[in-house]
Amino acid sequence: MSAAITYTLVAPGEREIVDEERAAEIVETWKKQIEEHRTQQKVCHKISLSDKSYKSEGARVIASFISSSKELLQELKSADLSDIIASRMEEEGLDVLKIICDAFLEANLEEVDLSNNAMGCKGISACASALSGQSSSLKRLSMCNNGLSEDSMNEVADILCEEHEGGSICPRLTKIHFFNNMSGNGGCQAFGRILSHCTSNLTDIRFSGTRAGREGSLTIAQSLLSLARTDSDKGLCNLERLDLADNTFSFDNGGNDIAKALRRCPNIKYLNLRDCLLQDKATALVCRSLWSTDTAVEHLDLSGNEITQQGAKDVADLLEELGSFLQVLHLEENELKSPGVAYIAQSLGTRIEEVRLGSNMCGGTGARALITAFCDGEDYPNLRLIDLDGNGFIEADVDALKECFGERLPEMDDNDDEEDADADLTDESDEEEDENEEEEETSRAEGDTIKTPERRGDLMKQISKRMENISVENGNNFC
């Protein structure tokens, strides 16, 4: 039997305050849409109330229509309730949340998005019908930019972990998103509790921008590793997206655990570890773990991690492995300098669409490496953006980059063109080789074997030779 054709009910119009009169107009529009779609045997799988501010009177009109439409409630699988109480005072905002969420009590929602609604514990309680009320069906939950405190996160964890009439929610979850909250280390403990009740059903995890300190970040890393090790090391075997940006995973504070968890994520496609203080040591472990699993990562963000040209070598090794998969690479706000940028330029695959290497203290040598790599051979046919702003290219290098990349290169307003950033460049290529060996010994000593790139030596020699060639000042047009 063929799958049903679905559609989404959306509150029409621009962002606005929805009073009783406007809500009635929205309902009338929906009634006409539903009637038309049903004649075409289409099923309403999602309703979106997002991007409007509902007054209590307007919320009651919307809720009355939803709760009285039994056929609609049976069809609905997803409710986007994000950003529905902006500018409402606390009392009215809580009232609106409860009115709207209660309308879905008889539904069997698989996905709920409550993001962008300021809420504390009172708000969580007001949304009970959209959370614990969906205990027999809920699979995907987003609570981003809600201002969730430690207490609020614990209340969410209680709802997701406890047994309800329909069972516990956590084991069924496939997607769990918490972003831009203020839950701190205590919130990390609560999220760790949620993860401890989850299963290999998880495909999408986001826990970023939550003001986590070192202690909380370590809790997240340990919780992920514990989950990864469940079910015969298959607890994260279906994970495709992982966003842990703005946590602290240095080598001695969870970086090793994150790397070990990634070793058990063979299906990861999207990885965001931006602003995680990885530095070179933890970056090396993460890259080698991904390299070891032969994973097909399409989006990789390692920006803001104090990665130097030494760490760039490990990233370059990984890029060589991901050449036929990687589409988006973000490495901005690191300390790659020109040698590190050259390693990256040499290793990008032909599927790459977006590269961000801004604010990396890169100068002319790195610019020429990028130009040479881009224009050499078959080019990068899918490249649509390369961001290099915030580096130290002199005017001539900027002109050469613009000529080579054209519209793919955004404006470079923050570039410092007074002096080439390579003016005081020193060779740091061998300074941390001993540390790399120590990291590998640490991994082996802990009984967690990891496959490392055997070709690194040859690759580095090849790049070093290329660097010598492209560093020669001449007037050639690299394109």
C-alpha angles and dihedrals in degrees: 000000000000120000117261118259108244137200139186128238108220127186098243128227137040127310107298148144109270115214127175095278095048091046090055089054091051091051092051090052090051093050091056092047093049092049092049094047094048091056084058091047093243122154125221105230099166141033124196123198092164130136097027133097112229124205116214092255092050092046090055092054092050093044093048091055093048097045093046093050099084095174090050091051090052091052100044118101101161135042123189104201096159121138099005102134104046113150092008117130114246097260095049092041092056090046092053093048092052095045093050096042093047088058089070097050093109093044127095100224119185095186132038127178115193096162125142095027114120106231141157126184089303089057093050090052091048089055095050094116090057092047118029087017088067095048094128095052115019114122106151125045131177122187105164127157092006096130090239112186127203090269092048092050090051090052091051090048090051091053094047097042103039125089113257132180088274093043131256117324100212100071090056097048118118097168130034120173127183115164137161097005128135102232097127123189093330090055089053089056089052092049089048088056090052091051091049089062096044127095142205087288088088114109101157128041125175122175108152141133093024099131092252117174128204093281094050093044091053089053090054092048093049092046092052092049092048090052091046090054095052123097094030094312092311100105092113098027093118097043111127103165128041123174116178098152120160097024125116114250106158119163092269096037109058100308092110091048092049089051092050091049091050089054086067095050104086094163101050112137103162122044124174116181096153118157094005098131091238095152118183099305099055091036089058092052093048093049094047091049092053090044090050095053095050087228122175101232112182100176122037125176118182097152123145097021102121090248113172131197087277092060089044088068091062091046089050091052089053092047090055088057093045095046096117094044113032115100104161127040123178117185101146125139095032131113100251095134118189098305091053092047089050091055089052093046091054093052106047115117128226094255093065113126105169132029126179116189100151124144097021101127088250122163141179097308091057091045092055091046090055093046093048093047092047097047098037118097119337098353121223103288095187099047110122102159137027114174115198102157121137096039130111108258120152117231094264091055092048090052091049091049091050091049092050101042101027114179091000088075114075122215114293100215094148096048114122104223098169094092134010108257087222093064093102097027115147130190108261097160097116102032097100104032091110090053090054090055090050091053092052090048089051092053092049093046090055090055095245107122120205132192112232129198110270092195097062096104094051091044093051092048089050092051093045090054091048090050090055090053098047094043092068108107112235140139098248120134103238092203 
